[in-house]
Amino acid sequence: MNIQYIIPHEWSIIEEGFDKNNVGSSESIFSIGNGYMGQRANFEETYSGKSLQGSYIGGIYYPDKTRVGWWKNGYPEYFAKVLNAPNWIGIDIKINGQTLDLNTCEVSNLRRELNMKEGWLCRSFTAKLANGNQISVESLRFISFKIKELGVVQYEVKALNFKGTIEFNPYLDAGIKNHDANYDEYFWKILGVGNDDKVGFACSETFKTEFRVCTAMQNVFYTNDTEIQSDFEIQKEEKKIGFKYQFNVVQNQTIILHKYAAVVQSMNHPKDDLLAPAKKVLAEGVALGFENLLEEQKKAWNEIWETADIVIEGDVKAQQAIRFNIFQLNQTYTGDDARLNIGPKGFTGEKYGGSTYWDTEAYCIPFYLSTKDKHVAENLLKYRYNQLDRAVENAGKLGFTNGAALYPMVTMNGEECHNEWEITFEEIHRNGAMIYAIYNYVNYTGDYTYIPKYGMEVMIGVARFWAQRATFSKDKNQYVILGVTGPNEYENNVNNNFYTNYLAQWCLRFAKENLEHLQSDYAEDYHRIIAKTGLTSTETTQWKEVIEKMYLPKSEKLDIFLQQDGFLDKEIIPADQLPKEQRPLNQKWSWDRILRSCYIKQADTLQGMYFFENHFDSDTLERHFDFYEPITVHESSLSPCVHSIIASKLNRVDKAYEFYLRTARLDLDDYNHEVHEGLHITSMAGTWLSVVQGFGGMRNFDNQLAFNPIIPKQWKSYSFKINYRGSTLQMYKSHEATQLLNLTEKSVEITLNGKKMIV
Amino acid sequence: MNIQYIIPHEWSIIEEGFDKNNVGSSESIFSIGNGYMGQRANFEETYSGKSLQGSYIGGIYYPDKTRVGWWKNGYPEYFAKVLNAPNWIGIDIKINGQTLDLNTCEVSNLRRELNMKEGWLCRSFTAKLANGNQISVESLRFISFKIKELGVVQYEVKALNFKGTIEFNPYLDAGIKNHDANYDEYFWKILGVGNDDKVGFACSETFKTEFRVCTAMQNVFYTNDTEIQSDFEIQKEEKKIGFKYQFNVVQNQTIILHKYAAVVQSMNHPKDDLLAPAKKVLAEGVALGFENLLEEQKKAWNEIWETADIVIEGDVKAQQAIRFNIFQLNQTYTGDDARLNIGPKGFTGEKYGGSTYWDTEAYCIPFYLSTKDKHVAENLLKYRYNQLDRAVENAGKLGFTNGAALYPMVTMNGEECHNEWEITFEEIHRNGAMIYAIYNYVNYTGDYTYIPKYGMEVMIGVARFWAQRATFSKDKNQYVILGVTGPNEYENNVNNNFYTNYLAQWCLRFAKENLEHLQSDYAEDYHRIIAKTGLTSTETTQWKEVIEKMYLPKSEKLDIFLQQDGFLDKEIIPADQLPKEQRPLNQKWSWDRILRSCYIKQADTLQGMYFFENHFDSDTLERHFDFYEPITVHESSLSPCVHSIIASKLNRVDKAYEFYLRTARLDLDDYNHEVHEGLHITSMAGTWLSVVQGFGGMRNFDNQLAFNPIIPKQWKSYSFKINYRGSTLQMYKSHEATQLLNLTEKSVEITLNGKKMIV
């Protein structure tokens, strides 16, 4: 596979030339979305080559029947997954009766550009068909930020060396399947396809979940800047509606199609008449027109970049990469709707079911807190608050009682939908991330009211879980947590994972402290919550006992917290001594060998030290980094960012930069040969963290914002902005200067390089 | 479900009355077989109710495509499973044109008997059809021990209240599927169905493995003891051949069919012409005739019982149960063919794929060693010897080198076909059972030559595996074995499972000792083996190091070997304090809860103490029994027997008897509500062990046969026989007397109740 074919550019992702091997990767990389829906960069016209057609709508899911080898008690019956939704981009083209298919015709001058500054994707190429007809094609499309339910395609065909007919067949196809369906089933029932005058539509409903979607299109044609009124022939199939338009052209004539597509659905509109809002969306779109919509798109993105942008001077690939990551995060989640969340692949693929993981809380929350209004992160927190009852049910299935809550490993609607016992049942540290996100929210926003309003109930549910999940070991006279999987999924069913135990202890303490705070300062909320949850003092007394007696595995000799009990029984050989042909381990070694080895998939003990850096002095941090870093293989996209941040903290800027590179261009350069499956959306937040918390040294512990910036030698300068409690701060760092500006009027107390100051 | 419907009888399994809920269970319980093939007790005639049709041929398997939820590196692509083979018992009956179907007609006086003394199954009933016609039916069938490839059915229909026509449609049906097929596929390709005069046949071939089977039938009819020459109509379908015979009968007339069925296959005959041997088998069968074949069957079983029988006086249910277990073991494996082995369900169901597990070596070998000629157990050992290369390949897939062998968890042809990482990759103690079986073989038979001939190579492969699989822990300055699952599968991926570590250490020591023995006493074999395996002194030196420094987890405080590291961190609550509604745990608790609990599925540390009882004094044994027994839940059929044996050893006869009851009538009384899936064949050997090693106190360590008999108060007496090095010993034990007879002329030195003597 040809990797690293993306042309470096500050603001755009560009591909030039046509290599069929890259079709899949580019389909992912050039994806577009607006938080409400998303679309892989599939070709509009017929493509008979290999392709992963993908159109996704946030929140629309289907519970696919679980597939297991060996059933374990407690497994869910279903895996909820985001649905491949009806295709709205399709436009078949025929030239003098011959179908345009890039897989079979001669293609030249193909160029794609994903313009991140303005939020659109364009593509141009010249094609020579088997009949000798040559055309040039230019398409430009975007999913509107102005009208969220609208997608627009401008598709131009120019006759280069012939006169004759050009046929456009814009269509809607509801006959789609998920590529990751467990049993190759259709998830959609077709309610009807048809047209109402110029509006074509396909209405369908998901089986079981009964979400309804109406996808509708309206087409406007131009030649020489003049709209063409054209008749069309309706081509209706069981699951597909197309309009056939035919134009007679002379040589060098261009026909331009503006295809407007509305995608409306029953989460936002009454179920029984979705055609009406779809037509309304189309009418608005057509009335505004393509050019105005594009202008609005540019404005919307301009606004996003105003706070979200990171400028890197002197390293165009790094600049392109960081913007790509920020761009994709903004395409995936905009924070308008607390029913939505951030799937690991966003709207760019189907792997991982498009569902919610702890990635959101551990990695994405600080990004949205820093670059968006606080309601965006608040909606992410409320997503979990709204699913608290389900988390209690989920814990109940595993034998926990009395309101203990275990948030699922993977979810769409609050129910667990993952089925791999060592993860589903044991990777319970995720429960702590829910609380850490609340802690972060209050630290960043200063808005404590979230806790009495929502956060406290979540904290109680989670604290109850930890208190029940810990086991009192008579042997140790301490509380232990048995049978877990930490963030390092290359260890399963271990006892006393440091990260898990530490986080559990912290959750209990944080819950207890906040309860006390509420009791004194938010008495009304306190009493409401106590009444609602039935929390007793016996419980909180037991929490205290668990907090005080929580066991943490440690080697006194090395003065190192151990990732888990028995870790030092392993043979410890630095990963760089492994033969290259044995990497990545997850492809080359059998699972048992990985498990009993010392190699760490992603930051685990160090993830804990990253979360709670303020609990450890630099020497301790350094000792742990030096112990764990050499045996960490970073075979998760979520790993290098944490190591990069800690390396920066330890002033090891080269090491930090090395890790930064592993995360920043992961997708653009397709390090793992898997980008065709979709982008690593949540780990993109980690890249942002590597710059802002890493090089920028931003910290936000206990109501104190701090910066400690350093700069890699490969860059001339960098700058980023941070929303902080109503102010916007801009950090500029070059080798010569460090500049922290407050772009707003409200002053802020911060710590810069260890010195407190007011900006 | 109506359980405990089997009528107690010393020599027969009897069911009276017709309860459709019991059809599935009885299909399993009344199964017949002869080691070469087996047949569930499906009805011959049409049955439209729920049924698991099952006909199985030893060694004929198909690699079914693996089904997993989450792929782990190292998993096999296929799960080899024993095949549901063409149905040879089918006989459709029509009375005046109406089909006999026990699911729809009125049935009375149904009686089944599985006569274990003589090896046949009969069934009789009266049926009233919707048209009012009443018939009585009697069928008797067996799979011949005289002609292994022959099955015979005698099927009599008597017209009770009508005159008219009785139609017999004996058929062969090759259109069968495995019920446990992962993707509901057909595993058989039909090569041809048809007839050659009176012989009907169906020839088919398994996909992929290309085993060929020819099933053929010949039918002979009688009325009033006179053979009827009858024409028939051929009813041929794509996968099925039937012969339609029609008889006009008067009231009270009986028509008798003798259906002879041959099942021949390409493991034993040239592939290209299987019809010839099938016809030969039929010709032999028909020539001998039903009565003679039945006489031969009785003789064969008489011979089997001669040594295998255990007589229990005063407890008919115990008597029935122990004979049932011995009977089924003899139906499953006869030891003629080293390509065959003993699946956990034998020929009685499809669960567990019909493949070979460590059950054979750990439980079945002593049974066959004691009750059969030594070549039977030798063939079981050779099965593994012949698969040594595959075990080396299997270890290679997991990263082991230099001839290290890991025998598969589940296999048909030597390749691993199991795919559950915590078992497949981690339940490696199975490798030790291979060596323990060799140790047993030599102890029982006194035939040391097996080791230079075959056993040593297996020992070297296994020793190499253990030496590589052990990890040197700098922290402990000892060798540890990380990431294993012990016999107690309610713990996964633990470190330093006592049983595994102890067995590994023993294997290395036993291999080393035997190498030295060979070097001094079998020099030629020694040099051949060294040359073949390339074993070096560096290796054996390292073995010595591992033997000497093997770590065994132990609580010094309790003076107890711990099942694994960290076991004492668990909350230890005796299983009898668990609420009844939470049992069995594997149905009521989620998997993670089971894992972190103290509860033990099957004997684990105690399994080790059972294997190596001679290494531990009685106090130690008692201490461990008292620690582990209360937390063992025996949710594996292989567990109670070990506890029973140890309880007997500790002279706790009531406890021993309690455990004995849990194993002896497991299937007859369907304790786990799952007997419809098939019988627990391998655990039946455990029942035998509970009597002979348990109550009988037979031990066979280090070339010393010993007995220490006790008797439960519920029994008057019991007696069993043992083949031992060319002698047959009979132990008789009553409350008053202990009698050990040597039934042969060769004298034997034994220890009885601690006293050495010659019998």
Interface residues (C-beta under 8 A of the other chain):
Chain A: T66 R67 V68 G69 W70 K72 N73 G74 K397 L398 G399 N419 E420 W421 E422 F425 E426 T471 F472 S473 K474 D475 K476 V480 L482 G483 N492 N493 V494 N495 S555 D565 G566 L568 D569 K570 E571 N586 Q587 K588 W589 S590 W591 D592 R593 I594 L595 R596
Chain B: T66 R67 V68 G69 W70 K72 N73 G74 K397 L398 G399 N419 E420 W421 E422 F425 E426 T471 F472 S473 K474 D475 K476 V480 L482 G483 N492 N493 V494 N495 S555 D565 G566 L568 D569 K570 E571 N586 Q587 K588 W589 S590 W591 D592 R593 I594 L595 R596
